[in-house]
């Protein structure tokens, strides 16, 4: 039998040299190391990541193994278990109290594929292991039910603490609510701004969302009543702006970013998603054709000093998935799946960095 020379204290001392790449502090200080177990020339522990969609999880695992080998012994057998506890700065929020992060998905203009991006980002986060919901805030033009193949579904009403609550539709493991679930499929929702805004408030306060890591809010295009209602009603973790590379879309993106950055609103921009960045034919997966221009989203991200979360190609299967009610992220198609997966990981990464700052977004007060 060998001699037990490894202690928990020595393990933690070694791991205190491993820095979390985004938060720039060591794993021990961040309380990310749990369940340390030592034995004869072996050690195991759990690293609690800030999100299951962490793009750097394998780098963190490798750095932990290297730290044990460099500071204790190269003969030590190291088992690193990875789990996640999504961070939040929304403690004790009066609305969406069980939701850790509320993220607005916006666009300066229509037709840039904002809802398609929302749906597939949600699916990518879900596939990583996160609990995800979607609020379809486009009251007059709801598209989330169609994209999830749920047009015929209707939410149930349940009692919670003596109050009637709407149970969100669950499809493909994602909770969602939309005016499209509450009105006939072919009827037009012709409501004035105050009525649409009241519907959005009900999605926040009268829906039993339960515990979620992320809720994505699919906003209508532009800057209007719904956007103002949103920032007045719930504190946001941040906003994502979707655009295409062409100039006519980018001109409106400037307005959208400016709205969130107004002093009285002050919602952090988590990043830009450039949709329809290039066309890639299925039979020529290595070819890229820049139909709407090149790097427009990248350039606007650099202009405003915000991250470019991802560049999503135009692929026929993305459109087919939306029309058929099966988001493309449910399939194992390498081009599109990798693009959305990488974008979702970049978004989760920015949320974790944002939460680490500890600065909460406050609701806009109208005076």
Residue pairs with C-beta under 8 A, 6 or more apart in sequence:
1 40
2 40
2 41
3 40
4 38
4 39
4 40
6 38
6 39
6 41
6 42
6 43
6 72
6 76
7 38
8 36
8 38
10 71
10 72
11 36
11 38
11 43
11 45
11 68
11 72
12 28
12 33
12 36
13 71
14 67
14 68
14 70
14 71
14 72
15 26
15 27
15 28
15 33
15 45
15 64
15 67
15 68
16 26
16 27
16 28
16 29
17 26
17 67
17 71
18 26
18 27
18 60
18 63
18 64
18 67
19 25
19 26
19 27
19 63
20 26
20 27
20 30
20 32
20 50
20 60
21 56
21 59
21 60
22 50
22 56
22 349
22 352
22 353
22 356
23 30
23 50
23 352
23 353
23 356
27 33
27 47
27 60
27 64
31 48
32 47
32 48
32 49
32 50
33 45
33 46
33 47
33 48
34 45
34 46
34 47
34 48
35 44
35 45
35 46
35 81
36 43
36 44
36 45
37 43
37 44
37 45
41 73
41 75
41 76
41 77
42 76
42 77
42 78
42 79
43 68
43 72
43 76
43 77
43 78
43 79
44 78
44 79
44 80
44 81
45 64
45 79
45 80
45 81
46 80
46 81
46 82
46 83
47 60
47 61
47 64
47 80
47 81
47 82
47 83
48 83
48 84
48 85
49 57
49 60
49 82
49 83
49 84
49 85
50 84
50 85
50 86
50 87
50 348
50 352
50 355
50 356
51 84
51 86
51 87
51 128
51 130
51 213
51 348
51 349
51 351
51 352
52 84
52 86
52 128
52 129
52 130
52 348
53 124
53 125
53 128
53 129
53 130
53 344
53 345
53 347
53 348
53 349
54 60
54 84
54 345
54 348
54 349
54 352
55 342
55 345
55 346
55 348
55 349
56 349
57 82
60 82
61 80
61 82
64 78
64 80
65 78
65 80
68 76
68 78
69 76
69 78
84 129
84 130
86 100
86 101
86 130
86 213
86 214
87 100
87 351
87 352
87 355
87 356
88 100
88 101
88 237
88 355
89 237
89 354
89 355
89 358
89 359
89 360
90 96
90 97
90 99
90 100
90 101
90 102
90 235
90 237
90 360
93 99
93 234
93 235
95 204
95 205
95 233
95 234
96 102
96 204
96 209
96 215
96 234
98 209
98 210
98 211
98 212
99 133
99 209
99 211
99 212
99 214
99 215
100 212
100 213
100 214
101 213
101 214
101 215
101 237
101 351
101 355
102 215
102 217
102 234
102 235
102 236
102 237
103 214
103 215
103 216
103 217
103 236
103 237
103 238
103 239
103 240
103 270
103 347
103 351
104 217
104 219
104 227
104 230
104 236
104 238
104 239
104 240
104 267
105 114
105 117
105 118
105 121
105 216
105 217
105 218
105 219
105 239
105 240
105 242
106 114
106 219
106 227
106 239
106 240
106 241
106 242
106 256
106 260
107 114
107 219
107 221
107 241
107 242
107 243
107 249
107 252
107 253
107 256
108 221
108 222
108 241
108 243
108 249
108 250
108 251
108 252
108 253
108 254
108 255
108 256
109 221
109 222
109 248
109 249
109 252
110 221
110 222
111 221
112 221
112 242
112 243
112 244
112 249
112 275
112 276
113 242
113 244
113 275
113 276
113 312
114 218
114 219
114 221
114 242
114 275
115 138
115 143
115 144
115 147
115 218
115 322
116 147
116 275
116 318
116 322
117 242
117 273
117 275
117 312
117 343
118 134
118 144
118 216
118 218
119 134
119 144
119 147
119 148
119 322
119 327
119 329
120 318
120 327
120 328
120 329
120 336
120 340
121 216
121 240
121 273
121 340
121 343
121 344
121 347
122 132
122 133
122 134
122 174
122 214
122 216
122 327
123 172
123 174
123 327
123 329
123 330
123 340
124 329
124 340
124 341
124 343
124 344
124 345
125 132
125 213
125 214
125 344
125 347
125 348
126 132
126 172
126 173
126 174
127 329
127 341
128 341
128 344
128 345
128 348
130 213
130 214
130 348
131 211
131 212
131 213
131 214
132 173
132 174
132 175
132 212
132 213
132 214
132 215
132 216
133 168
133 174
133 175
133 176
133 209
133 212
133 214
133 215
133 216
134 144
134 174
134 175
134 176
134 177
134 215
134 216
134 217
134 218
135 176
135 177
135 178
135 200
135 203
135 204
135 215
135 216
135 217
135 218
136 142
136 143
136 144
136 145
136 176
136 177
136 178
136 179
136 180
136 218
137 200
137 203
137 217
137 218
137 219
137 220
137 226
137 230
138 218
138 219
138 220
138 226
139 179
139 189
139 191
139 196
139 199
139 200
139 220
139 226
140 188
140 189
140 190
140 191
140 196
140 220
141 220
142 178
142 179
142 180
142 189
143 180
143 218
144 176
144 178
144 180
144 218
145 151
145 153
145 169
145 176
145 178
145 180
145 181
145 185
146 180
146 322
146 323
146 325
147 322
147 325
147 327
148 169
148 171
148 172
148 174
148 176
148 325
148 327
149 171
149 324
149 325
149 326
150 169
150 171
150 176
150 181
150 325
151 180
151 185
151 325
152 185
153 169
153 171
153 181
154 181
154 182
155 166
155 167
155 168
155 169
155 177
155 181
155 182
155 207
156 166
156 167
157 164
157 165
157 166
157 167
158 164
158 165
158 167
158 208
159 165
160 208
164 206
165 206
165 207
165 208
166 177
166 202
166 206
166 207
166 208
167 207
167 208
168 175
168 176
168 177
168 207
168 208
168 209
169 175
169 176
169 177
169 178
169 181
170 176
172 327
172 330
175 209
175 210
175 212
177 203
177 207
179 189
179 199
183 189
189 196
191 199
193 224
193 225
194 225
196 225
196 226
197 225
197 226
197 228
197 229
200 226
200 229
200 230
200 233
201 229
201 233
204 233
204 234
209 215
214 348
214 351
217 230
219 226
219 227
219 230
220 226
221 252
222 252
222 255
222 256
223 255
223 256
223 259
227 259
228 364
230 236
231 265
231 267
231 363
231 364
232 363
232 364
232 365
232 366
233 363
234 363
235 360
235 361
235 362
235 363
236 267
236 361
237 268
237 270
237 351
237 354
237 355
237 361
238 267
238 268
238 269
238 270
238 350
238 351
238 354
238 361
239 260
239 267
239 268
239 269
239 270
240 269
240 270
240 271
240 272
240 273
240 309
240 347
241 253
241 256
241 257
241 269
241 271
241 272
241 273
242 272
242 273
242 275
243 249
243 250
243 253
243 272
243 273
243 274
243 275
243 296
243 297
243 300
244 274
244 275
244 276
244 277
244 292
244 296
244 297
245 274
245 276
245 277
245 290
245 292
245 293
245 294
245 295
245 296
245 297
246 292
246 293
246 296
247 293
247 296
249 292
249 296
250 296
250 297
250 299
250 300
253 272
253 300
254 300
257 269
257 300
257 304
257 306
259 265
260 266
260 267
260 268
260 269
261 267
261 269
264 364
264 365
265 364
266 361
266 362
267 361
268 354
268 361
269 304
269 306
270 306
270 307
270 309
270 347
270 350
270 351
270 354
271 301
271 306
271 307
271 308
271 309
271 346
271 347
271 350
272 297
272 298
272 300
272 301
272 306
272 307
272 308
272 309
273 297
273 309
273 310
273 312
273 343
274 295
274 296
274 297
274 298
274 308
274 310
274 311
274 312
275 312
276 291
276 292
276 312
276 313
276 314
277 290
277 297
277 311
277 312
277 313
277 314
278 288
278 289
278 290
278 291
278 294
278 311
278 313
278 314
279 288
279 289
279 290
279 291
279 313
279 314
279 315
280 287
280 288
280 289
280 313
280 314
280 315
280 335
281 287
282 315
282 316
282 317
285 334
285 335
288 313
291 314
297 308
297 311
298 308
298 311
301 307
301 308
302 308
307 346
307 350
309 343
309 346
309 347
309 350
310 339
310 340
310 342
310 343
310 346
311 339
312 318
312 336
312 339
312 340
312 343
313 335
313 336
313 339
315 328
315 333
315 335
315 336
317 328
317 331
317 333
317 336
318 328
318 336
320 328
321 327
321 328
321 330
321 331
322 328
328 336
328 337
328 340
329 336
329 337
329 340
329 341
331 337
